[in-house]
Amino acid sequence: AGNMEGCLRRIKEDVEDIRKGGNIDCTCLDFYGQMEVLHDDALLPHFKELADAIQLSNGIQRINIDDIELRPSALRILFPAME
């Protein structure tokens, strides 16, 4: 539960920063060196918010993803924003 709460907090913070025009390095999905975050459908709406923010941004230079399980349902939401 702690990992899930931390993941949600990080996504919300990055979405807010991106919408304000900042945050050219998106690190909210980077859990390197921490306990891995397993897939949870509860994250899907938050992935959608992140993808929407990225698509409307002035350009994200880097999106770091590490130690988070992304199943096809999550990838279908995130990948179009990363093209």
C-alpha positions as CSV (number, residue, x, y, z in Angstrom):
1,A,0.0,0.0,0.0
2,G,2.9,2.4,0.7
3,N,4.3,1.9,-2.7
4,M,0.9,2.5,-4.3
5,E,0.4,5.7,-2.3
6,G,3.9,6.9,-3.2
7,C,3.4,6.1,-6.9
8,L,0.1,8.1,-6.9
9,R,1.7,11.0,-5.2
10,R,4.6,11.1,-7.6
11,I,2.3,10.8,-10.7
12,K,0.1,13.7,-9.4
13,E,3.2,15.9,-8.7
14,D,4.6,15.3,-12.2
15,V,1.3,15.9,-13.9
16,E,0.9,19.2,-12.0
17,D,4.5,20.2,-12.9
18,I,4.0,19.3,-16.6
19,R,0.7,21.2,-16.8
20,K,2.5,24.3,-15.4
21,G,5.0,24.1,-18.2
22,G,7.9,22.6,-16.2
23,N,9.3,19.2,-15.6
24,I,11.1,18.2,-18.8
25,D,12.3,15.0,-17.1
26,C,9.4,12.8,-16.0
27,T,10.6,10.6,-13.2
28,C,7.3,9.6,-11.5
29,L,7.5,6.1,-12.9
30,D,11.1,5.5,-11.9
31,F,11.4,3.3,-8.8
32,Y,15.0,2.2,-9.3
33,G,16.5,1.1,-6.0
34,Q,13.1,0.9,-4.3
35,M,10.5,-1.9,-3.9
36,E,9.0,-2.5,-7.3
37,V,5.4,-1.3,-7.9
38,L,3.2,-4.1,-9.2
39,H,0.4,-3.5,-11.6
40,D,-2.9,-2.2,-10.2
41,D,-5.9,-1.2,-12.3
42,A,-6.4,1.7,-9.8
43,L,-3.3,3.3,-11.5
44,L,-4.9,3.4,-15.0
45,P,-6.8,6.7,-14.6
46,H,-3.6,8.3,-13.2
47,F,-1.6,7.0,-16.2
48,K,-4.2,8.6,-18.4
49,E,-3.8,11.9,-16.6
50,L,0.0,11.6,-17.1
51,A,-0.3,10.7,-20.7
52,D,-2.7,13.6,-21.3
53,A,-0.3,16.0,-19.6
54,I,2.6,14.7,-21.6
55,Q,0.7,15.1,-24.9
56,L,-0.3,18.7,-24.1
57,S,3.2,19.6,-22.9
58,N,5.8,21.7,-24.6
59,G,7.9,18.6,-24.8
60,I,9.2,16.1,-22.2
61,Q,12.9,15.4,-22.9
62,R,13.0,12.1,-20.9
63,I,10.6,9.7,-19.2
64,N,12.3,7.4,-16.7
65,I,10.6,4.1,-16.1
66,D,12.1,1.5,-13.8
67,D,10.8,-1.2,-11.4
68,I,7.1,-0.6,-12.1
69,E,5.1,-3.3,-13.7
70,L,3.3,-2.0,-16.8
71,R,0.8,-4.4,-18.3
72,P,-0.7,-4.0,-21.8
73,S,-3.6,-2.0,-20.4
74,A,-1.1,0.6,-19.0
75,L,1.1,0.5,-22.0
76,R,-1.8,1.2,-24.3
77,I,-2.4,4.4,-22.3
78,L,1.2,5.6,-22.0
79,F,2.9,4.7,-25.2
80,P,0.9,7.0,-27.6
81,A,2.0,9.9,-25.4
82,M,5.7,8.9,-25.7
83,E,5.8,8.8,-29.5
